Amino acid sequence: MKALTETQPHPTWRDLVLGVTTGLLVGLLVSLSPVLVVVAVVALLIATVIGIARDMHRSRSMFLAGALVGTGALFLYGVINTIAACSVTDDFCGNANVWPLAVLALATLGGGVVGAVVVAGRDRG
């Protein structure tokens, strides 16, 4: 198999920032259709893992990792905001359950950070 590093453009911070911005926009869609966003996040995670595992287009992999970081950061903000707003109520906003969103936020954010580190590490080595 021919070395892919010769033909691939190097991932840049621009790819990561563009991905984070896209991820923030994907995260904002959660108010419109939560189910669609969860499917989109799972698809982003799978695409990132496949891209990294197969050493595909590194610039695209960095973009996908950035999208996961942006989406995860927005979800984490939602968790923190919910906890802050509901902790002062007697019944925690009707016993709101923030754990599913917290798990999704940490998995998405963590997956994006790990993906970006792996892609950046492969580009150096």
C-alpha positions in Angstrom: 0.0 0.0 0.0 1.3 3.4 -0.9 2.1 5.8 1.9 -0.8 8.2 2.3 1.3 10.9 4.0 2.8 11.9 0.7 -0.5 12.9 -0.9 -2.4 14.1 2.1 -2.5 17.8 3.1 -1.4 18.4 6.6 -4.2 19.1 9.1 -4.2 22.6 10.4 -5.7 24.4 13.3 -8.0 26.0 10.8 -9.5 22.6 10.1 -10.0 22.1 13.9 -11.6 25.6 14.3 -13.9 25.1 11.4 -14.9 21.7 12.8 -15.6 23.2 16.2 -17.7 25.9 14.6 -19.7 23.3 12.7 -20.1 21.3 15.9 -21.5 24.2 17.7 -24.1 24.6 14.9 -24.9 20.9 15.1 -25.3 21.2 18.9 -27.7 24.2 18.5 -29.9 21.9 16.4 -30.7 19.9 19.6 -33.5 22.4 20.3 -35.1 21.6 17.0 -34.8 17.8 16.9 -33.0 16.0 19.7 -33.2 12.6 18.1 -31.7 13.9 14.8 -28.8 15.5 16.7 -28.1 12.3 18.6 -28.0 10.4 15.3 -25.8 13.1 13.8 -23.4 12.9 16.7 -23.2 9.2 16.5 -22.5 9.5 12.8 -19.8 12.1 13.5 -18.2 9.8 16.0 -18.2 6.8 13.7 -16.9 8.8 10.8 -14.1 10.2 12.9 -13.1 6.7 14.3 -13.2 5.2 10.8 -11.2 8.1 9.3 -8.5 7.8 12.0 -8.4 4.0 11.9 -7.9 3.9 8.2 -5.5 6.9 8.2 -7.7 8.6 5.7 -7.7 12.3 4.7 -6.1 13.8 7.8 -7.5 17.3 7.2 -11.0 15.9 7.1 -10.4 13.8 10.2 -9.2 16.9 12.1 -12.4 18.7 10.9 -14.6 15.8 12.2 -12.7 15.8 15.5 -13.3 19.5 15.8 -17.0 19.0 15.1 -17.2 16.5 18.0 -15.4 19.0 20.3 -17.8 21.8 19.4 -20.9 19.7 19.8 -19.6 18.2 23.1 -18.7 21.6 24.4 -22.2 22.9 23.7 -23.8 19.8 25.3 -21.6 20.3 28.4 -22.7 23.9 28.6 -26.3 22.7 28.6 -25.5 20.3 31.4 -23.8 22.9 33.5 -26.6 25.4 32.8 -29.3 22.9 33.8 -27.5 22.0 37.0 -27.0 25.7 37.9 -30.6 26.6 37.1 -32.3 23.6 38.7 -30.2 23.2 41.8 -32.0 26.2 43.4 -35.4 24.6 43.0 -37.1 22.3 45.5 -37.6 19.4 43.0 -34.6 20.0 40.6 -36.9 21.3 37.8 -39.3 18.5 38.2 -36.6 15.9 38.8 -34.8 16.7 35.5 -32.4 14.0 34.5 -29.2 15.6 33.1 -27.2 12.3 33.2 -27.9 11.2 29.6 -26.9 14.6 28.3 -23.8 14.6 30.5 -22.7 11.2 29.2 -23.3 12.3 25.6 -21.4 15.5 26.2 -18.4 13.8 27.8 -18.3 11.1 25.2 -18.5 13.5 22.3 -16.1 16.0 23.8 -13.6 13.3 24.8 -13.9 11.6 21.4 -13.2 14.8 19.6 -10.2 15.7 21.8 -8.7 12.2 21.5 -9.3 12.3 17.7 -7.6 15.6 17.3 -4.6 14.6 19.4 -4.2 11.3 17.4 -4.5 13.1 14.0 -2.0 15.8 15.1 0.4 13.2 16.5 0.3 11.2 13.2 1.0 14.3 11.3 4.2 14.9 13.3 5.4 11.4 13.2 
